[in-house]
């Protein structure tokens, strides 16, 4: 069976309908992203490099590899959304080894989170409309999707993989903060 993405089916609002997310949503999710990354990196920083790189059965294997993939994912989406520099590595396969040292990755994460928050604060509602077309290395073809859906995807992707990291950290004896938005500190 061919997936809807491979058939080219795109679910989008009818012409003239508003996007399904707003700048306020993007700003909330950018703040949430920063908060959660601080928690995850603080917990991971308390582990040895051996423990961060230990194979743990997750999709990308280890805490380090999954965090590296997350930086790559955010870099590529921000490159597409805001014209920021493209990631140094060029593929999902390379994304897990983009950072040799945890401290370098942590510094890049902090800088990238600042970029995401600034972009979110400056985002205008009309920037969520229309489509975005890019060449997908994963699918090896040009892809066009509604911009608002891709922005929502970026935050969903972050939450998905951070959840995996949270589980790996907990299993390793680390204690990251709660992950629920109602527990997020105020501005």
Secondary structure, 3 states (H helix, E strand, C coil): CCCHHHHCCCCCCCCCCCCCCCHHHHHHHHHHHHHHHHHHHHHHHCCCHHHHHCCCCECCECHHHHHHHHHHHHHHHHHHHHCCCCCCCCCHHHHCCCCCCHHHHHHHHHHHHHHHHHHHHHCCHHHHCCEEEEEECCCCEEEEEEHHHHHHHHHHHHHHHHHHHHHHHHHCCCCCCCCCHHHCCCC
